[in-house]
Amino acid sequence: MLRLMRTHAQSWLIKFVLGIIVVVFTFWGVGSYKDEAANQVGTVNGAKVTYDDYKRTYDNLYNELKRTFGDTLTPATLKMFSLEEQSINRLVEGKLLLQAAQEIGFKVSEKQLAESISSFKAFYRDDKFDSDLYKRVLSQNRLTPEIFEASQTESMLMERMRAFIIGNVKVSDEEAFEWFKHSDSTVNLEYVQFKSEDAGDITVTDEEIEKYYDDHKSAYKSEPVVKALYLVFSFENYKKKLTVTDTEVREYYDDNIDTYTTAEKEVTARHILFKVEDEKDEELSAKAKKKALEVLKLARAGENFGKLAMQYSEGPSKSTGGSLGSFKKAQMVKPFADAAFSMKAGDISEPVKTRFGWHLIMVEKVSEAGTTPYENVADKIKKMIVETKAKSDAFDDAEEVYLESSDGESLRDIADAKKIEVFETTRFNMSGPANLVKKNEFAEIAFKQSVMDVSDVTDLADGYYLIQTIEKVDPEILPLEKVKDKATEDCTDLKKEQHTEKQAAEFLASMKKGEITDKELKTTGFFKRYGAIPGIGYAQTLTSAAFELTESSPYVAEPVREASGYFAIKLVGKKAPIRDEFEKVKQRVVGEVMKQKTSAIYNSWMAATRAKAEIVIKEGFLPKSNL
């Protein structure tokens, strides 16, 4: 069968279909742009990790986040995910899995490989594997069947090794019940919150400011700056040179008919969940609905729904802006599905009640069942083909320059020889040059490189870029006179916080003595270990402290510090779930515990394997590393 897969065909039209299978190339490089020494960023037990590996893995992770967060993905969010470290860690783990599989003696037969490759729908036409299409997709992505099959073999070996590591995990009913008791126990608190902003007027002396500055000098550094040369292979310029025939458009439509066919109506939506822990509690339900109506006003007034979800939602999709992706009606609980499937794209629902609580739903797209006629999508396909061809041509030209470049040589010399316009920035900080579309990404590359290094070919929205860092200026500590306003503000904030902490500690001492104070105690109501605290929200430090309290020791030893202030708390009630409640949800709980155990066992194996491995990452390649 593999021989049949390698038969003739040529066309670029299916080029980006490979996105479906690009994950196969996460752990290895397919070819190398420059000499091996320059391209190598590290080794794992002697096995090379190349920059091509790293860039491909980084791009995959970035695209996963982009699909999840959409327009809500900001540079700050991106930084929080530490994609550089994640990419290297993923590559290292892949190498270690592959080496372990080979050491044990795992093999992939030609039949197993053929069955795996034939399962990729990207290679199907008319509901069956098409060997011509297989060759076309690979060849137009600069891959040969031999390289792809070797990569897929390694992927299968790694998956087999993972399965081997976690294959004997089991969960007993008692183990699941103990986990259920831990996760579904609830507590009820009395508390008073102390906020720094309520501390009143706080003054600081020049001496205090000077001492604060001396103790925190590292916080008052100038920004690092760099300068760079860069080339832009503009997509718009390449589009102007292209023509696309009706035959090409029709060919693409026929080759990808599944893309334009929906077997069953689907809806793409986001939601904001306001949890009701006990659906029989009418008071809790009314409070949640009231909150939902308040947020609904904000959404219908034009505030970004995804950002509102990140701020107010109490569901697991909170971190992704409430994104649920696309789903069929049967995949959702009935009240939610009935509402979502009665809406049009752009609609925001009234609060919808389910067993989970109250939902606000925003429908982003409605895909009706059936096949979209060719005439309805021809213009869109033509535009897409032009864009794909333009990007392909731009990449080829950018890659040609990249291959001729070498770190240490000026990019300007190559550009001048090829009569390509070269741009030089002024000094810029991590925000990047103001005139660029993706200035943050540009800056990230320029700062990461050593002086005179040339970047990989990089897509920065309006074209492919080659970037060469030509100057770096390190940060230096600024004198007090230049940062006195900021130092005064920071010193005042610290003094306010210290005052607030003292107030909270004094009040807590009074609570413990049973003394009457002028502060009104609030009650949270019962809440779970992994849920939001009513009236407060998600506060993990506070939650952890609350579940440590007991009937015999109901007070915290000292005020609990959260981002929103200091809390003096007292336990007033604690409930553990009973066995009958567990029996109703046992299957779900066993599944959750199984996931946790398999993850723990795999992570333990990987940690032990890494500890014994010789892992070398090129010095300076990552700013920080847990390797």
Number of C-alpha atoms within 10 A of each C-alpha: 12 17 9 12 19 18 15 12 13 13 14 16 20 22 19 14 16 16 11 11 13 13 15 17 18 23 26 22 19 16 13 15 17 17 10 13 10 13 17 19 22 21 17 20 16 11 14 19 24 23 22 21 24 24 19 19 26 20 15 18 19 17 13 12 17 16 14 19 19 15 12 16 16 13 11 8 12 13 10 9 13 12 17 19 17 17 23 25 16 16 21 24 19 20 22 22 23 21 19 17 21 15 9 9 9 15 14 13 10 13 10 13 17 17 13 14 20 20 12 14 16 21 24 19 17 11 9 11 18 19 21 19 23 24 23 24 25 22 17 18 16 11 15 16 18 11 15 16 18 12 19 21 22 25 21 21 22 24 16 18 21 18 13 12 17 16 11 8 11 12 15 10 14 10 13 21 21 12 16 23 17 15 16 20 19 21 23 21 23 18 19 19 21 23 19 18 13 9 16 9 8 10 11 12 11 10 9 15 21 16 13 17 22 11 10 13 15 13 11 19 14 13 13 15 20 21 22 24 21 21 22 21 24 18 23 14 12 18 19 10 9 13 10 12 8 11 9 14 21 16 13 17 20 14 15 18 16 16 11 16 15 14 11 12 15 19 24 19 22 25 27 30 26 24 24 23 16 13 15 10 10 11 12 18 20 13 13 21 23 15 15 22 16 11 21 21 11 13 19 13 9 8 13 14 24 24 19 19 25 18 13 18 25 21 20 12 18 21 17 21 27 29 23 14 14 17 16 14 16 9 10 12 12 12 12 20 17 14 16 28 16 11 18 14 15 13 16 21 18 16 24 19 19 16 13 15 21 26 25 28 25 25 22 18 17 18 18 14 13 12 13 14 12 15 9 9 14 16 13 12 17 20 15 13 23 20 17 19 21 23 22 18 17 23 21 15 13 21 19 13 19 19 13 11 19 16 14 13 13 17 26 19 12 16 16 11 8 10 10 14 12 16 12 15 16 10 15 20 17 18 15 24 19 11 8 13 14 16 15 19 17 23 22 14 19 30 21 15 18 18 18 19 20 26 19 22 23 20 18 17 12 15 23 23 23 23 26 28 26 21 16 18 14 10 13 12 12 14 12 16 8 10 13 16 12 14 21 20 13 16 22 20 16 14 18 21 19 14 18 21 23 15 17 25 19 14 22 23 16 13 18 13 9 9 9 10 10 6 10 11 16 13 17 16 16 17 20 18 17 15 19 18 21 17 10 11 11 14 16 15 12 20 19 13 15 23 17 12 20 16 11 7 11 17 24 20 15 16 26 21 17 14 8 13 17 24 24 28 28 24 22 18 16 17 14 13 15 13 12 9 13 19 12 10 11 17 12 12 21 21 13 15 19 17 13 12 16 19 13 13 14 17 13 12 15 16 13 11 15 17 11 10 14 12 16 16 17 11 9 11 15 13 9 10 13 7 12
